[in-house]
Amino acid sequence: MDILETHAYDRRQRRNMVLLLRLHLCPVSGMGAFAAAHLLFSLTFLSARYTPRRPSSSLHVLIYLVVFGLAAAFYVYIFPFLQQAPDSAVLAPGVGVYIGLLVLMANLALRSNQVVTVLGSVCFLVSDTVLALRVFAAMEQGHTVVMVTYYLAQMLIAAGDVLVVGEQDDFSKWKRS
């Protein structure tokens, strides 16, 4: 190995160390950014264009409770892993808040009665669950599942929004008085 190869090798090693440091800090900042996104999704699902067509049925209430119960059980499962993290004082409650926002978003998507939107929120639940297992529980597999379900969730929620807008009567503004 000559001097130029050694210099390039050292630069790659420093770059990799910086990336590892960023990945170590990423759970808190990344979780905050995604929490904001889920909050915005929730506010969108509360908007006038997503008004429920019928009142919540007992089936909807049961599904709400099941989703909440599964999320609580997952938090109980992952909590010991969160306590072992270097920044557990911030991470453990932050993950709890994040899970709460994710469940709120999923339940509001269910309230919208848009099948495509509900499927998108389910994809987010799967994506974030597998991601949490990968990051906090050191699960090695699952990168493909995380990425496919994440992009599928984005696409389905966007398609659901397009469908909702398409169902509304936009021609009323063109009527003559």
Buried (B, 14 or more C-beta within 10 A) or exposed (E): EEEEEEEEEEEEEEEEEEEEEEEEEEBBEBBEEBBEBBEEBBEBBEEEEBEEEEEBEEEBEEBBEEBBEEBBEBBEEBBEBBEEBEEBEEBBEBBBEBBBBBBBBBBBBBBBBBEBBBBBBBBBBBBBBBBBBBBBEEEEEBEEBBEEBBEBBBEBBEBBBEEBEEEEEEEEEEEEE
